[in-house]
């Protein structure tokens, strides 16, 4: 099991999945209205969905720690917390790029979804910093639970103005849905590789 984990998070394996993500984005056909910008929007959409999945996993692990209080759960929770912050930073950057390309401005503060994403970013960074400062496994677990609730409440509850509702999921193009599904899976695998690497750097080397 340890050999499989080591192979899964090795630089060569990571490079393969990064290459697959790049190839997927490269092959996505241009959209009639957005043209090649659709590639950035695909990446933006995949990052936010995987980011929410990581927050959810962190929250579930946090709840499990509250019940069982094991070091293994604490270390997984800490790794997922860091992964979630990193993913959300990349999501924020991709959001700025896609907003600039599609709407002509770097940050569309008038868009509720954009404000919600910014609030989540601030909350997860503050949660991480306080977790480091407090140095308590229980605090980190509860912070992860709080992040899950805040992220889903803000993102899923935000109203939409210019931002379309699930443009890829509701698209009539099977090709776009296929490319997006593949990209979503690749980003998820990369996120888990990052989590495993961060987990391996926790005080206990037992995965």
Phi, psi and omega in degrees: 000319180295323179294321178295317179297318179296317179295319183297325182258011179292152179304325181293319179293318177300317180299323179297315182288327174297317179297321178295321178296317179297317179296319179299312180296321181296323185277346180299123181291148179297145179268150187302320182268314186272342182065223182287348179300337181303331180295316179294321180295323176299313180297316178302314180294320180292320181295319181291321181292317179291324177301317178294324177297317180295318176300318180297315178298319178298320178294319179294319177295322177298316177297320179297322179295321179302326182277313190256339175052052177255150179297324181300313178296321179297318181290321175296319179297318178296319180294318179294325178299313180294318178300316180299318179296314180299314179299318183290329175295314178296322177298316180299318179295317179293328178294317178298318181293314181294324178295317179296316182289322185271322187244354177082012177220148184289318181228117180268082185297338179288343182275119182304324181295324179292316179297320179297317179297320179294320179294320177297317179301312179299319182293317183290325178292315177298319179299318179295314181296318178293325178296317176297318184291315181290320178069031181244130178297321179294319179298316179299318179298314180292326177296320179295322177296316180296318179300317179302311181296314182294315183298311182291323180295314183287314185287310183285339181265354182288136175284165184238136175250281176276328184295122180288154178275115176042061184297329182279317181296329180264005180291146177277355182274114176294330180296313180297319180294324179293312179298319181292318178300319179294317179296320179300316180295318180296314180297323178296317178298316178298322178296320179290326175297317177297318179298317178297320179295316178294323177297321181293341179266000176289161185310321178268130181275357181284114180285000000 
